[in-house]
Amino acid sequence: MSLRYLEADATLPQGPGPKLLVHVCNDIGAWGRGFVLGLSQRHTEPERRYKAWAAGREDLPFELGQVQFVTVTPDLMVANLIGQHDIARKGQAQDRPPVRYEAIREGLGRVKTEAQRQGASIHMPRIGAGLAGGDWQVIEQIVEEELVAHGLSVTVYDFPQSRDQRVRF
């Protein structure tokens, strides 16, 4: 199918039919910076379920590469994909950014299966390339290989520019 870019709010995926909104989460249960702020303003269930998952109140293992699928409307499901180890902390030197490319690849394999099962299109911000510190060119290649090459339609959203700044999720 295709990989397309759209300047729009990723929390409002566009297009007909079922949609799967993918974002990257960390493996320590922290939720409160970046894309999830806008997501939680629009839908509270992904945050609630993620925190329950991190606390061990869900059957799915809470580990890198896993994906928690959360239905938020009849035609929209959010995929909480654990593709980040720990978090980047201000003022703390790190030898490696939190992003884990293989975990994103593994998680996107699970997303592929769910999207094919539902006949859903896939929507995402530039996953893993914000607070997780990943290289979008590397992640884009993973998206191409794991999703687009299997006939899935993927839309990547860049938050619209303001006159004063560019905000990306």
DSSP file (Angstrom, degrees, kcal/mol; ACC not computed):
  #  RESIDUE AA STRUCTURE BP1 BP2  ACC     N-H-->O    O-->H-N    N-H-->O    O-->H-N    TCO  KAPPA ALPHA  PHI   PSI    X-CA   Y-CA   Z-CA
    1    1 A M              0   0    0      0, 0.0     2,-0.3     0, 0.0   152,-0.2   0.000 360.0 360.0 360.0-117.3    0.0    0.0    0.0
    2    2 A S        -     0   0    0    150,-0.4   152,-2.8     2,-0.0     2,-0.5  -0.984 360.0-142.0-153.5 159.1    1.5    3.3    1.0
    3    3 A L  E     +a  154   0A   0     -2,-0.3     2,-0.3   150,-0.2   152,-0.2  -0.993  34.6 175.6-119.4 119.4    3.3    5.5    3.6
    4    4 A R  E     -a  155   0A   0    150,-2.5   152,-3.0    -2,-0.5     2,-0.4  -0.910  22.8-138.3-127.5 155.9    2.1    9.0    3.5
    5    5 A Y  E     -a  156   0A   0     -2,-0.3     2,-0.4   150,-0.2   152,-0.2  -0.890  19.2-175.9-113.3 142.4    2.8   12.1    5.6
    6    6 A L  E     -a  157   0A   0    150,-2.5   152,-2.6    -2,-0.4     2,-1.2  -0.999  27.2-135.6-140.5 132.8    0.2   14.5    6.8
    7    7 A E  E     +a  158   0A   0     -2,-0.4     2,-0.3   150,-0.2   152,-0.2  -0.773  69.0  98.3 -88.2  99.2    0.5   17.7    8.7
    8    8 A A  S    S-     0   0    0    150,-1.3     2,-0.6    -2,-1.2    -2,-0.1  -0.948  83.6 -67.1-167.4 174.5   -2.4   17.2   11.2
    9    9 A D    >   -     0   0    0     -2,-0.3     3,-1.9     1,-0.1   150,-0.1  -0.702  34.9-153.2 -81.2 116.5   -3.1   16.1   14.8
   10   10 A A  T 3  S+     0   0    0     -2,-0.6    -1,-0.1     1,-0.3   113,-0.0   0.711  91.6  69.7 -65.1 -19.9   -2.3   12.4   15.1
   11   11 A T  T 3  S+     0   0    0      1,-0.3    -1,-0.3   113,-0.0    10,-0.0   0.589  99.3  52.9 -74.8  -6.6   -4.9   12.1   17.9
   12   12 A L  S <  S-     0   0    0     -3,-1.9    -1,-0.3     2,-0.0    -3,-0.1  -0.617  85.8-161.4-122.6  70.0   -7.5   12.6   15.2
   13   13 A P        -     0   0    0      0, 0.0     2,-0.3     0, 0.0    -3,-0.1  -0.227  12.3-139.5 -57.1 139.7   -6.6   10.0   12.6
   14   14 A Q        +     0   0    0      2,-0.0   141,-0.0    -6,-0.0    -6,-0.0  -0.724  49.5  55.5-106.3 151.0   -8.2   10.7    9.2
   15   15 A G  S    S-     0   0    0     -2,-0.3     2,-0.1     4,-0.0   106,-0.0  -0.388  77.5 -63.0 118.8 166.6   -9.8    8.5    6.7
   16   16 A P  S    S+     0   0    0      0, 0.0   105,-0.2     0, 0.0    -2,-0.0  -0.358  86.2  16.9 -82.1 162.5  -12.6    5.9    6.4
   17   17 A G  S    S-     0   0    0     -2,-0.1   103,-0.1   103,-0.1   102,-0.1  -0.021 104.3 -16.3  77.2-176.2  -12.9    2.6    8.1
   18   18 A P        -     0   0    0      0, 0.0   103,-2.2     0, 0.0     2,-0.4  -0.335  63.6-161.8 -65.2 142.4  -11.2    1.1   11.1
   19   19 A K  E     -cb  76 121A   0     56,-2.4    58,-2.3   101,-0.2     2,-0.5  -0.966  13.6-155.3-130.4 143.2   -8.0    2.9   12.3
   20   20 A L  E     -cb  77 122A   0    101,-2.5   103,-2.9    -2,-0.4     2,-0.7  -0.976  11.3-157.1-119.2 116.2   -5.2    1.8   14.5
   21   21 A L  E     -cb  78 123A   0     56,-3.0    58,-3.3    -2,-0.5     2,-0.4  -0.851  13.4-163.9 -98.8 114.0   -3.3    4.6   16.2
   22   22 A V  E     +c   79   0A   0    101,-3.1     2,-0.3    -2,-0.7    58,-0.2  -0.796  15.7 163.0-102.8 136.7    0.3    3.5   17.2
   23   23 A H  E     -c   80   0A   0     56,-2.0    58,-2.3    -2,-0.4     2,-0.4  -0.975  35.6-111.3-144.7 160.2    2.6    5.3   19.6
   24   24 A V  E     -c   81   0A   0     -2,-0.3     2,-0.3    56,-0.2    58,-0.2  -0.776  31.0-173.1 -98.4 134.7    5.7    4.3   21.5
   25   25 A C  E     -c   82   0A   0     56,-3.5    58,-1.6    -2,-0.4    59,-1.1  -0.737  22.8-111.7-116.0 165.5    5.7    3.9   25.3
   26   26 A N  E     -c   84   0A   0      4,-0.5     3,-0.4    -2,-0.3    59,-0.2  -0.476  20.3-122.0 -93.0 169.9    8.5    3.3   27.8
   27   27 A D  S    S+     0   0    0     57,-1.3    58,-0.1    59,-0.2    37,-0.1   0.132 100.1  67.6-100.1  19.6    9.0    0.1   29.8
   28   28 A I  S    S-     0   0    0     58,-0.2    -1,-0.2     2,-0.2    57,-0.1   0.403 107.8-109.1-116.9   0.3    8.9    1.8   33.3
   29   29 A G        +     0   0    0     -3,-0.4     2,-0.4     1,-0.3    -2,-0.1   0.589  66.0 147.2  86.6   9.9    5.2    2.8   33.4
   30   30 A A        +     0   0    0     24,-0.0    -4,-0.5     2,-0.0     2,-0.4  -0.678  16.4 170.4 -84.6 132.0    5.8    6.6   33.0
   31   31 A W        +     0   0    0     -2,-0.4     3,-0.1     1,-0.1    -6,-0.0  -0.969  39.4  84.3-140.1 118.5    3.1    8.4   31.1
   32   32 A G        +     0   0    0      1,-0.5     2,-0.3    -2,-0.4    -1,-0.1   0.471  67.4  72.2 163.4   5.7    3.1   12.2   31.0
   33   33 A R  S >  S-     0   0    0     -3,-0.1     3,-0.8     4,-0.0    -1,-0.5  -0.974  84.9  -1.8-137.3 154.4    5.3   13.8   28.3
   34   34 A G  T >> S-     0   0    0     -2,-0.3     3,-1.6     1,-0.2     4,-0.6  -0.399 120.6  -1.8  75.8-144.0    5.2   14.1   24.6
   35   35 A F  H >> S+     0   0    0      1,-0.3     4,-2.0   134,-0.3     3,-0.5   0.799 122.1  67.5 -56.1 -35.5    2.4   12.6   22.4
   36   36 A V  H <> S+     0   0    0     -3,-0.8     4,-2.8     1,-0.2    -1,-0.3   0.752  89.2  65.9 -64.3 -22.7    0.6   11.0   25.3
   37   37 A L  H <> S+     0   0    0     -3,-1.6     4,-1.3     2,-0.2    -1,-0.2   0.956 108.2  38.5 -61.9 -48.7   -0.4   14.4   26.7
   38   38 A G  H <X S+     0   0    0     -4,-0.6     4,-1.3    -3,-0.5    -2,-0.2   0.880 115.3  54.3 -67.3 -38.5   -2.6   15.1   23.6
   39   39 A L  H  X S+     0   0    0     -4,-2.0     4,-3.2     1,-0.2     3,-0.4   0.925 107.7  49.4 -61.4 -45.0   -3.8   11.5   23.5
   40   40 A S  H  < S+     0   0    0     -4,-2.8    -1,-0.2     1,-0.2    -2,-0.2   0.808 105.6  57.5 -67.3 -29.1   -5.0   11.6   27.1
   41   41 A Q  H  < S+     0   0    0     -4,-1.3    -1,-0.2    -5,-0.2    -2,-0.2   0.845 117.3  34.4 -66.7 -31.8   -6.8   14.8   26.5
   42   42 A R  H  < S+     0   0    0     -4,-1.3     2,-0.4    -3,-0.4    -2,-0.2   0.844 133.7  17.2 -90.4 -38.6   -8.8   13.1   23.7
   43   43 A H     <  -     0   0    0     -4,-3.2     4,-0.4    -5,-0.2    -1,-0.3  -0.983  54.3-172.5-140.6 122.6   -9.1    9.6   25.1
   44   44 A T  S  > S+     0   0    0     -2,-0.4     4,-2.0     1,-0.2     3,-0.3   0.727  74.1  76.2 -87.6 -22.6   -8.5    8.6   28.8
   45   45 A E  H  > S+     0   0    0      1,-0.2     4,-2.7     2,-0.2     5,-0.3   0.861  87.2  57.2 -64.3 -39.4   -8.7    4.8   28.4
   46   46 A P  H  > S+     0   0    0      0, 0.0     4,-2.2     0, 0.0    -1,-0.2   0.912 111.1  44.5 -59.6 -39.9   -5.2    4.2   26.8
   47   47 A E  H  > S+     0   0    0     -4,-0.4     4,-2.5    -3,-0.3     5,-0.2   0.933 113.7  49.6 -66.7 -46.1   -3.5    5.9   29.8
   48   48 A R  H  X S+     0   0    0     -4,-2.0     4,-1.8     1,-0.2    -1,-0.2   0.926 115.1  43.7 -58.9 -46.0   -5.6    4.0   32.3
   49   49 A R  H  X S+     0   0    0     -4,-2.7     4,-2.6     2,-0.2    -1,-0.2   0.883 111.7  53.3 -68.9 -39.1   -5.0    0.7   30.7
   50   50 A Y  H  X S+     0   0    0     -4,-2.2     4,-2.8    -5,-0.3    -2,-0.2   0.927 110.2  47.5 -61.4 -45.4   -1.2    1.4   30.2
   51   51 A K  H  X S+     0   0    0     -4,-2.5     4,-1.6     2,-0.2    -1,-0.2   0.879 112.4  49.1 -65.8 -37.3   -0.8    2.2   33.9
   52   52 A A  H  <>S+     0   0    0     -4,-1.8     5,-3.0    -5,-0.2     6,-0.3   0.904 111.8  50.1 -65.6 -40.7   -2.8   -0.9   34.9
   53   53 A W  H ><5S+     0   0    0     -4,-2.6     3,-1.7     1,-0.2     5,-0.4   0.934 110.0  49.4 -61.1 -48.4   -0.6   -3.0   32.5
   54   54 A A  H 3<5S+     0   0    0     -4,-2.8    -1,-0.2     1,-0.3    -2,-0.2   0.813 108.2  54.9 -62.0 -30.7    2.6   -1.5   34.0
   55   55 A A  T 3<5S-     0   0    0     -4,-1.6    -1,-0.3    -5,-0.2    -2,-0.2   0.415 121.3-107.8 -84.0   1.7    1.3   -2.3   37.5
   56   56 A G  T < 5S+     0   0    0     -3,-1.7    -3,-0.2    -4,-0.2    -2,-0.1   0.679  84.2 124.5  83.4  17.7    0.8   -5.9   36.6
   57   57 A R      < +     0   0    0     -5,-3.0     2,-0.3    -6,-0.2    -4,-0.2   0.194  60.4  68.2 -97.1  17.0   -3.0   -5.9   36.4
   58   58 A E  S    S-     0   0    0     -5,-0.4     4,-0.1    -6,-0.3    -9,-0.0  -0.948  80.5-128.7-129.8 153.3   -3.1   -7.2   32.8
   59   59 A D  S    S+     0   0    0     -2,-0.3    -1,-0.1     2,-0.1     3,-0.1   0.799  81.8  94.2 -72.4 -29.2   -2.2  -10.6   31.6
   60   60 A L  S    S-     0   0    0      1,-0.1    -2,-0.2    -3,-0.0    -4,-0.1  -0.428  88.7-106.6 -66.7 132.2    0.1   -9.4   28.8
   61   61 A P        -     0   0    0      0, 0.0     2,-1.2     0, 0.0    -1,-0.1  -0.366  24.8-132.7 -59.6 136.1    3.8   -9.2   29.8
   62   62 A F        +     0   0    0     -9,-0.2     2,-0.3    -4,-0.1     3,-0.0  -0.748  62.1 114.8 -92.1  90.8    4.9   -5.6   30.3
   63   63 A E  S >  S-     0   0    0     -2,-1.2     3,-2.0    19,-0.0    19,-0.3  -0.975  72.4 -64.3-155.6 162.7    8.1   -5.7   28.3
   64   64 A L  T 3  S+     0   0    0     -2,-0.3    19,-0.2     1,-0.2     3,-0.1  -0.204 116.8  23.9 -51.6 136.7    9.9   -4.3   25.3
   65   65 A G  T 3  S+     0   0    0     17,-3.4    -1,-0.2     1,-0.3    45,-0.2   0.230  93.6 120.1  91.1 -13.3    8.2   -5.3   22.0
   66   66 A Q    <   -     0   0    0     -3,-2.0    16,-2.5    16,-0.2     2,-0.4  -0.483  47.3-154.3 -83.5 157.2    4.8   -5.9   23.5
   67   67 A V  E     -D   81   0A   0     14,-0.2     2,-0.5    -2,-0.1    14,-0.2  -0.998   5.9-156.3-135.1 130.6    1.7   -4.0   22.3
   68   68 A Q  E     -D   80   0A   0     12,-2.2    12,-2.9    -2,-0.4     2,-0.5  -0.934  14.7-150.3-104.6 122.9   -1.5   -3.3   24.3
   69   69 A F  E     -D   79   0A   0     -2,-0.5     2,-0.5    10,-0.2    10,-0.2  -0.844  14.6-174.3 -99.0 125.5   -4.5   -2.7   22.0
   70   70 A V  E     -D   78   0A   0      8,-3.0     8,-3.3    -2,-0.5     2,-0.4  -0.968  17.6-142.3-125.6 116.3   -7.1   -0.4   23.5
   71   71 A T  E     +D   77   0A   0     -2,-0.5     6,-0.2     6,-0.3   -26,-0.0  -0.641  26.4 167.0 -77.3 128.3  -10.4    0.3   21.8
   72   72 A V  E     +     0   0A   0      4,-2.6     5,-0.2     1,-0.4    -1,-0.2   0.662  67.2   5.6-115.8 -26.4  -11.4    4.0   22.2
   73   73 A T  E >  S-D   76   0A   0      3,-1.8     3,-1.3     1,-0.0    -1,-0.4  -0.924  88.0 -92.5-144.7 169.1  -14.3    4.3   19.7
   74   74 A P  T 3  S+     0   0    0      0, 0.0     3,-0.0     0, 0.0    -3,-0.0   0.799 127.3  29.9 -57.3 -27.0  -16.0    1.8   17.4
   75   75 A D  T 3  S+     0   0    0    -57,-0.1   -56,-2.4     1,-0.1     2,-0.4   0.235 112.0  72.4-117.3  15.2  -13.6    2.6   14.6
   76   76 A L  E <   +cD  19  73A   0     -3,-1.3    -4,-2.6   -58,-0.2    -3,-1.8  -0.980  48.3 177.3-137.4 126.9  -10.4    3.6   16.5
   77   77 A M  E     -cD  20  71A   0    -58,-2.3   -56,-3.0    -2,-0.4     2,-0.4  -0.978  19.9-142.8-122.7 137.9   -8.0    1.4   18.5
   78   78 A V  E     -cD  21  70A   0     -8,-3.3    -8,-3.0    -2,-0.4     2,-0.7  -0.854   7.9-150.4-100.6 134.7   -4.9    2.7   20.2
   79   79 A A  E     -cD  22  69A   0    -58,-3.3   -56,-2.0    -2,-0.4     2,-1.1  -0.913   1.7-159.5-107.2 108.4   -1.7    0.6   20.2
   80   80 A N  E     -cD  23  68A   0    -12,-2.9   -12,-2.2    -2,-0.7     2,-0.5  -0.775  19.5-170.8 -84.6 100.1    0.5    1.2   23.3
   81   81 A L  E     -cD  24  67A   0    -58,-2.3   -56,-3.5    -2,-1.1     2,-1.1  -0.843  19.5-140.6-101.4 121.9    3.8   -0.2   21.9
   82   82 A I  E     +c   25   0A   0    -16,-2.5   -17,-3.4    -2,-0.5   -16,-0.2  -0.699  49.0 137.9 -84.9 102.0    6.7   -0.6   24.3
   83   83 A G  E     +     0   0A   0    -58,-1.6    17,-2.5    -2,-1.1     2,-0.4   0.103  48.4  76.3-130.4  19.3    9.6    0.5   22.2
   84   84 A Q  E     -cE  26  99A   0    -59,-1.1   -57,-1.3    15,-0.2     2,-0.6  -0.995  65.2-143.9-138.3 128.3   11.6    2.6   24.7
   85   85 A H        -     0   0    0     13,-3.1   -59,-0.1    -2,-0.4    -3,-0.0  -0.838  69.5 -38.1 -93.8 119.0   13.8    1.5   27.6
   86   86 A D  S    S-     0   0    0     -2,-0.6     2,-0.3     2,-0.0   -59,-0.2  -0.193  85.7 -82.1  62.8-158.9   13.5    3.8   30.5
   87   87 A I        -     0   0    0    -61,-0.1     2,-0.5   -60,-0.1    45,-0.1  -0.950  32.6-102.6-138.2 157.7   13.2    7.6   29.8
   88   88 A A        -     0   0    0     -2,-0.3     2,-0.4    43,-0.3     5,-0.1  -0.717  40.1-153.9 -79.3 128.4   15.6   10.4   29.1
   89   89 A R    >   -     0   0    0     -2,-0.5     3,-1.8     3,-0.3     2,-0.0  -0.886  20.3-107.3-109.3 136.3   16.0   12.5   32.2
   90   90 A K  T 3  S+     0   0    0     -2,-0.4     3,-0.1     1,-0.3    -1,-0.0  -0.312 102.2  10.0 -59.2 136.1   17.0   16.2   32.2
   91   91 A G  T 3  S+     0   0    0      1,-0.2     2,-0.6    -2,-0.0    -1,-0.3   0.487 100.8 114.6  76.0   2.5   20.5   16.8   33.2
   92   92 A Q    <   -     0   0    0     -3,-1.8    -3,-0.3     2,-0.0    -1,-0.2  -0.926  64.3-131.3-111.3 120.9   21.5   13.2   33.2
   93   93 A A        -     0   0    0     -2,-0.6     2,-0.4    -3,-0.1    -3,-0.0  -0.415  24.0-165.6 -67.9 140.5   24.1   12.0   30.6
   94   94 A Q        -     0   0    0     -2,-0.1    -6,-0.0     1,-0.1    -1,-0.0  -0.992  23.0-158.0-130.3 138.1   23.1    9.0   28.6
   95   95 A D  S    S+     0   0    0     -2,-0.4    -1,-0.1     1,-0.2    -2,-0.0   0.656  88.4  25.1 -83.8 -15.8   25.3    6.8   26.5
   96   96 A R  S    S-     0   0    0      0, 0.0    -1,-0.2     0, 0.0    37,-0.0  -0.989  85.5-115.7-148.2 134.4   22.4    5.5   24.5
   97   97 A P        -     0   0    0      0, 0.0    36,-0.1     0, 0.0   -12,-0.1  -0.280  34.4-109.4 -66.9 160.9   18.9    7.1   23.9
   98   98 A P  S    S+     0   0    0      0, 0.0   -13,-3.1     0, 0.0    35,-0.2   0.729  84.0 109.3 -64.7 -23.1   15.9    5.2   25.3
   99   99 A V  B     -E   84   0A   0     33,-2.4     2,-0.4   -15,-0.2   -15,-0.2  -0.206  51.1-162.5 -57.0 143.0   14.6    4.1   21.8
  100  100 A R     >  -     0   0    0    -17,-2.5     4,-2.0     1,-0.1     3,-0.3  -0.899   2.7-168.0-129.2 102.1   14.9    0.4   21.1
  101  101 A Y  H  > S+     0   0    0     -2,-0.4     4,-2.6     1,-0.2     5,-0.2   0.866  86.3  52.4 -60.8 -40.6   14.6   -0.3   17.4
  102  102 A E  H  > S+     0   0    0      1,-0.2     4,-2.7     2,-0.2    -1,-0.2   0.865 108.5  51.7 -66.5 -33.9   14.2   -4.0   17.6
  103  103 A A  H  > S+     0   0    0     -3,-0.3     4,-2.8     2,-0.2    -1,-0.2   0.892 109.9  49.3 -67.6 -38.6   11.4   -3.6   20.1
  104  104 A I  H  X S+     0   0    0     -4,-2.0     4,-2.7   -21,-0.3    -2,-0.2   0.927 111.7  49.3 -64.6 -43.3    9.7   -1.2   17.7
  105  105 A R  H  X S+     0   0    0     -4,-2.6     4,-1.6     2,-0.2    -2,-0.2   0.942 113.1  46.4 -59.2 -47.9   10.2   -3.8   14.9
  106  106 A E  H  X S+     0   0    0     -4,-2.7     4,-1.3     1,-0.2    -2,-0.2   0.926 113.9  48.5 -61.4 -45.3    8.7   -6.6   17.1
  107  107 A G  H  X S+     0   0    0     -4,-2.8     4,-2.2     1,-0.2     3,-0.2   0.890 107.7  54.2 -63.4 -40.2    5.8   -4.4   18.2
  108  108 A L  H  X S+     0   0    0     -4,-2.7     4,-2.7     1,-0.2    -1,-0.2   0.813 102.1  59.3 -65.9 -28.4    5.0   -3.3   14.6
  109  109 A G  H  X S+     0   0    0     -4,-1.6     4,-1.7     2,-0.2    -1,-0.2   0.900 107.8  45.4 -62.0 -40.0    4.9   -7.0   13.7
  110  110 A R  H  X S+     0   0    0     -4,-1.3     4,-2.1    -3,-0.2    -2,-0.2   0.880 111.6  52.2 -69.4 -38.5    2.1   -7.3   16.3
  111  111 A V  H  X S+     0   0    0     -4,-2.2     4,-3.1     2,-0.2     5,-0.3   0.916 106.4  54.9 -61.8 -43.3    0.4   -4.2   15.0
  112  112 A K  H  X S+     0   0    0     -4,-2.7     4,-2.6     1,-0.2     5,-0.2   0.931 107.9  48.5 -55.2 -48.5    0.6   -5.7   11.5
  113  113 A T  H  X S+     0   0    0     -4,-1.7     4,-2.1     1,-0.2    -1,-0.2   0.915 114.3  45.2 -60.6 -44.9   -1.3   -8.8   12.6
  114  114 A E  H  X S+     0   0    0     -4,-2.1     4,-2.2     2,-0.2    -2,-0.2   0.908 112.7  50.4 -67.5 -42.2   -4.0   -6.7   14.4
  115  115 A A  H  X>S+     0   0    0     -4,-3.1     5,-2.3     1,-0.2     4,-1.6   0.907 112.0  47.9 -63.4 -41.7   -4.4   -4.3   11.5
  116  116 A Q  H  <5S+     0   0    0     -4,-2.6    -1,-0.2    -5,-0.3    -2,-0.2   0.904 110.4  52.3 -64.9 -40.4   -4.8   -7.2    9.0
  117  117 A R  H  <5S+     0   0    0     -4,-2.1    -2,-0.2    -5,-0.2    -1,-0.2   0.892 119.4  35.0 -61.4 -40.1   -7.3   -8.9   11.3
  118  118 A Q  H  <5S-     0   0    0     -4,-2.2    -1,-0.2    -5,-0.1    -2,-0.2   0.615 103.7-123.6 -89.4 -14.1   -9.4   -5.7   11.5
  119  119 A G  T  <5 +     0   0    0     -4,-1.6     2,-0.2     1,-0.2    -3,-0.2   0.872  60.2 159.7  67.5  37.4   -8.9   -4.5    8.0
  120  120 A A      < -     0   0    0     -5,-2.3    33,-0.3    -6,-0.2  -101,-0.2  -0.618  43.3-130.0 -98.4 150.0   -7.6   -1.2    9.6
  121  121 A S  E     -b   19   0A   0   -103,-2.2  -101,-2.5    -2,-0.2     2,-0.4  -0.615  30.1-123.8 -85.4 158.5   -5.4    1.5    8.3
  122  122 A I  E     -bf  20 154A   0     31,-2.9    33,-2.6    -2,-0.2     2,-0.3  -0.886  27.0-177.1-113.5 137.5   -2.4    2.5   10.6
  123  123 A H  E     +bf  21 155A   0   -103,-2.9  -101,-3.1    -2,-0.4    33,-0.2  -0.967  11.5 152.0-133.4 145.0   -1.8    6.0   11.9
  124  124 A M  E     - f   0 156A   0     31,-2.0    33,-2.8    -2,-0.3  -101,-0.1  -0.984  40.6-119.3-164.7 153.1    1.1    7.3   14.0
  125  125 A P  S    S-     0   0    0      0, 0.0     2,-2.3     0, 0.0    33,-0.1  -0.224  73.9 -64.4 -75.2-173.1    3.2   10.3   15.0
  126  126 A R  S >  S-     0   0    0     31,-0.5     3,-1.9    30,-0.1     4,-0.3  -0.515  72.0-146.6 -75.6  79.9    6.9    9.9   14.2
  127  127 A I  T 3   +     0   0    0     -2,-2.3    12,-0.1     1,-0.3  -104,-0.1  -0.131  69.6   5.4 -55.3 138.3    7.1    7.1   16.7
  128  128 A G  T 3  S+     0   0    0      1,-0.1     6,-2.4  -104,-0.1    -1,-0.3   0.389 107.9  91.8  74.5  -4.2   10.3    6.7   18.7
  129  129 A A  S <  S+     0   0    0     -3,-1.9     7,-0.2     4,-0.2    -2,-0.1   0.397  79.8  53.4-105.5   2.4   11.8    9.8   17.2
  130  130 A G  S >  S-     0   0    0     -4,-0.3     3,-1.7    39,-0.2    39,-0.1   0.551 125.6  -7.6 -99.2-111.0   10.7   12.3   19.8
  131  131 A L  T 3  S+     0   0    0      1,-0.3   -43,-0.3     2,-0.1   -32,-0.1   0.761 129.2  65.1 -61.5 -25.8   11.5   11.8   23.5
  132  132 A A  T 3  S-     0   0    0    -34,-0.1   -33,-2.4   -35,-0.1    -1,-0.3   0.672 103.3-132.3 -73.5 -15.8   12.8    8.3   22.9
  133  133 A G    <   +     0   0    0     -3,-1.7    -4,-0.2     1,-0.2    -2,-0.1   0.662  48.8 153.5  79.6  16.8   15.7    9.9   20.9
  134  134 A G        -     0   0    0     -6,-2.4     2,-0.6     1,-0.1    -1,-0.2  -0.302  50.7-109.1 -80.6 165.0   15.4    7.7   17.8
  135  135 A D    >>  -     0   0    0      1,-0.1     4,-2.1    -2,-0.1     3,-0.6  -0.833  21.3-149.8 -91.8 116.7   16.5    8.4   14.2
  136  136 A W  H 3> S+     0   0    0     -2,-0.6     4,-3.6     1,-0.2     5,-0.2   0.846  94.8  60.1 -60.7 -34.0   13.3    8.8   12.1
  137  137 A Q  H 3> S+     0   0    0      1,-0.2     4,-1.5     2,-0.2    -1,-0.2   0.894 108.0  45.0 -62.0 -37.9   15.1    7.5    9.0
  138  138 A V  H <> S+     0   0    0     -3,-0.6     4,-1.7     2,-0.2    -1,-0.2   0.932 116.5  45.2 -67.8 -46.0   15.8    4.2   10.8
  139  139 A I  H  X S+     0   0    0     -4,-2.1     4,-2.7     1,-0.2    -2,-0.2   0.895 108.5  56.7 -67.1 -40.1   12.3    4.0   12.1
  140  140 A E  H  X S+     0   0    0     -4,-3.6     4,-2.5     1,-0.2    -1,-0.2   0.902 106.2  51.2 -57.1 -41.7   10.8    4.9    8.8
  141  141 A Q  H  X S+     0   0    0     -4,-1.5     4,-2.5    -5,-0.2    -1,-0.2   0.896 109.5  49.9 -63.0 -40.4   12.6    1.9    7.2
  142  142 A I  H  X S+     0   0    0     -4,-1.7     4,-3.0     2,-0.2     5,-0.3   0.920 110.2  50.6 -63.5 -43.5   11.2   -0.4    9.9
  143  143 A V  H  X>S+     0   0    0     -4,-2.7     4,-2.2     1,-0.2     5,-1.5   0.916 111.2  49.2 -59.7 -44.1    7.7    0.9    9.3
  144  144 A E  H  <>S+     0   0    0     -4,-2.5     5,-2.8     3,-0.2    -2,-0.2   0.937 116.6  41.4 -59.6 -47.8    8.2    0.3    5.5
  145  145 A E  H  <5S+     0   0    0     -4,-2.5    -2,-0.2     1,-0.2    -1,-0.2   0.894 122.2  37.5 -70.4 -41.4    9.5   -3.3    6.1
  146  146 A E  H  <5S+     0   0    0     -4,-3.0    -1,-0.2    -5,-0.2    -2,-0.2   0.745 135.0   9.8 -86.4 -24.7    7.0   -4.3    8.8
  147  147 A L  T ><>S+     0   0    0     -4,-2.2     5,-1.7    -5,-0.3     3,-1.4   0.752 125.0  44.1-120.4 -61.9    3.8   -2.6    7.6
  148  148 A V  G > <S+     0   0    0     -5,-1.5     3,-2.0     1,-0.3    -3,-0.2   0.893 109.9  57.1 -61.6 -42.3    3.9   -1.1    4.1
  149  149 A A  G 3 <S+     0   0    0     -5,-2.8    -1,-0.3     1,-0.3    -4,-0.1   0.660 103.8  56.8 -63.6 -14.5    5.6   -4.1    2.6
  150  150 A H  G < 5S-     0   0    0     -3,-1.4    -1,-0.3    -6,-0.2    -2,-0.2   0.123 127.6 -95.5-104.2  18.9    2.7   -6.3    3.9
  151  151 A G  T < 5S+     0   0    0     -3,-2.0     2,-0.3     1,-0.3    -3,-0.2   0.654  78.1 140.0  84.1  15.8    0.1   -4.2    2.1
  152  152 A L      < -     0   0    0     -5,-1.7     2,-0.5  -151,-0.1  -150,-0.4  -0.725  50.1-129.4 -98.1 145.2   -0.9   -1.9    4.9
  153  153 A S        -     0   0    0     -2,-0.3   -31,-2.9   -33,-0.3     2,-0.4  -0.799  28.1-171.4 -91.2 126.1   -1.7    1.8    4.6
  154  154 A V  E     -af   3 122A   0   -152,-2.8  -150,-2.5    -2,-0.5     2,-0.5  -0.973  10.6-166.5-124.8 131.0    0.3    3.9    7.0
  155  155 A T  E     -af   4 123A   0    -33,-2.6   -31,-2.0    -2,-0.4     2,-0.5  -0.975   6.5-159.9-115.7 127.4   -0.2    7.7    7.7
  156  156 A V  E     -af   5 124A   0   -152,-3.0  -150,-2.5    -2,-0.5     2,-0.4  -0.921  13.7-148.1-107.0 128.8    2.5    9.5    9.7
  157  157 A Y  E     -a    6   0A   0    -33,-2.8     2,-0.5    -2,-0.5   -31,-0.5  -0.807  13.3-167.1-104.7 135.2    1.4   12.8   11.3
  158  158 A D  E     -a    7   0A   0   -152,-2.6  -150,-1.3    -2,-0.4    10,-0.1  -0.982  35.6-113.5-111.9 128.7    3.4   15.9   11.9
  159  159 A F        -     0   0    0     -2,-0.5     8,-0.2     8,-0.2  -150,-0.1  -0.367  44.9 -93.9 -61.1 137.6    1.7   18.4   14.2
  160  160 A P        -     0   0    0      0, 0.0     7,-0.4     0, 0.0    -1,-0.1  -0.170  43.6-107.8 -56.1 144.7    0.8   21.6   12.3
  161  161 A Q        -     0   0    0      5,-0.1     2,-0.3    -3,-0.1     5,-0.2  -0.424  27.0-153.0 -71.6 144.3    3.3   24.4   12.4
  162  162 A S        -     0   0    0      3,-2.1    -1,-0.0    -2,-0.1     0, 0.0  -0.695  30.9-107.9-105.0 169.6    2.5   27.5   14.4
  163  163 A R  S    S+     0   0    0     -2,-0.3     3,-0.1     1,-0.2    -1,-0.1   0.832 116.8  39.7 -65.5 -30.9    4.1   30.9   13.6
  164  164 A D  S    S-     0   0    0      1,-0.2     2,-0.3    -3,-0.0    -1,-0.2   0.751 124.6  -1.6 -94.1 -26.3    6.4   30.7   16.6
  165  165 A Q        -     0   0    0      2,-0.0    -3,-2.1     0, 0.0     2,-0.5  -0.984  58.2-118.7-159.0 163.8    7.5   27.1   16.7
  166  166 A R        -     0   0    0     -2,-0.3     2,-0.5    -5,-0.2    -5,-0.1  -0.967  28.1-165.1-111.7 123.0    7.3   23.7   15.2
  167  167 A V        -     0   0    0     -2,-0.5     2,-0.4    -7,-0.4    -8,-0.2  -0.929   5.7-171.8-110.4 127.4    5.9   21.1   17.6
  168  168 A R              0   0    0     -2,-0.5   -10,-0.1   -10,-0.1  -133,-0.1  -0.959 360.0 360.0-120.7 137.6    6.3   17.4   16.7
  169  169 A F              0   0    0     -2,-0.4  -134,-0.3   -12,-0.2   -39,-0.2   0.344 360.0 360.0-107.7 360.0    4.9   14.4   18.4
